[in-house]
Amino acid sequence: MSPPPPPLGRGRKRAAQVFDAALDDSELVGARAALAQGRWQAVRSLLGRTGDDWDRRGHRVTVLAQEPHAAPWVRDWLLAEPESADASALLGLCLVQRVLRGKERPERAREACRAASALAPADPTPWLGLLLLERSLGAEEDVVRLFDEVRLRHPDHHHAHHVMVAALAERHATAGPDPLHEVYDFADWAAEQAPADSPLAILPVVAHAERYRALAAGGQAPPDPGSSGHWAGRRARQVMRTAFDWWLKWGQEGHPRHMVDLNYLAHAKYCEGRGAEAAALFRRIGDHATPVPWSFPERDPVVAFRTARAGALGAV
């Protein structure tokens, strides 16, 4: 159920150098570097300042958990502060990442996330960790159940909605294009029920790209997104226009994952052939590219991003 991995070998190494999951969060970058050296106090301070900004907390904990050697240092933190909900949540997400790398047993990660939730019942972050885990390992009903647990605590959780869209997009992938597919209904519903300034307004664009990924993987769409025609229909054009207009009005530059949205929107505008609009988005993205959706379907995301950016900026 998970998106395709980046290419093996040299391409994977290059992608790791280009794409930084921390995005434009400079405080997070500093805390992550300190954690890699065993100085967990910087992370303690960062998460303490983050408080109950759930989208930012989820983003920061998820990125910190990707540090390959974070788990032992977080265990040191828990030895010093056994009741720390921050340390417990981070350990849970660290173990999730270790499971996804094939270095940990899933049940240990599940136990750690459940323990973290018991320490902070209102925090959706441990449930986000479980959602990411079951997205790769679990049954579809587990993904839905865990998404509901996240929404119960934070109805507009950005990352969780993206995970759910990616999962729904894979349903009936061999059935071919369907403008009435359930992933579109879900994305439209989520965008409509969210506040007017919520970045979930971009979710229909995400759904369109994720559905293309699923269709291309199933042989139901051409492997080149730009010439696939997937972004050429009337519904697609309306979705892109609505999302672009929302960005012009609201922007949400302060949202911790707004660069993820900008990459999806730039990708859509480029595939749609709207070079000037894509160029405006590429300028805002700057160096903060994300591997998805540029990797769709199973492409080198570095090459795809740089080619699209050069094409868009060269056309204006």
Summary of the structure (lengths in Angstrom):
residues: 316
radius of gyration: 19.1
end to end distance: 38.6
largest distance: 58.1
contacts: 1036
relative contact order: 0.10
helix: 69%
strand: 0%
